[in-house]
Amino acid sequence: MSKRMSKTLAAEIATRTLEVINPANRTVALAAALRRHGFDPNAAELPAAPTERAELLTWLLATYAPRE
């Protein structure tokens, strides 16, 4: 994966994902947001029904902005 996610974008995606009221739909919203920004949601196992912003932010950065 050549594209790296910025901390700002990860924070925005995490926040908007958790704004989805129905937790069952959050994974769908997360996948859609990743696609919109040019990331492949199929490249990693998406968290099921994320509920914590900090955990989701950490997952996004670890998955789409790995440190080298």
Secondary structure, DSSP 8 states (H G I E B T S, - for coil): ------HHHHHHHHHHHHT-SSGGGHHHHHHHHHHHTT--GGGS---SS---HHHHHHHHHHHHS---
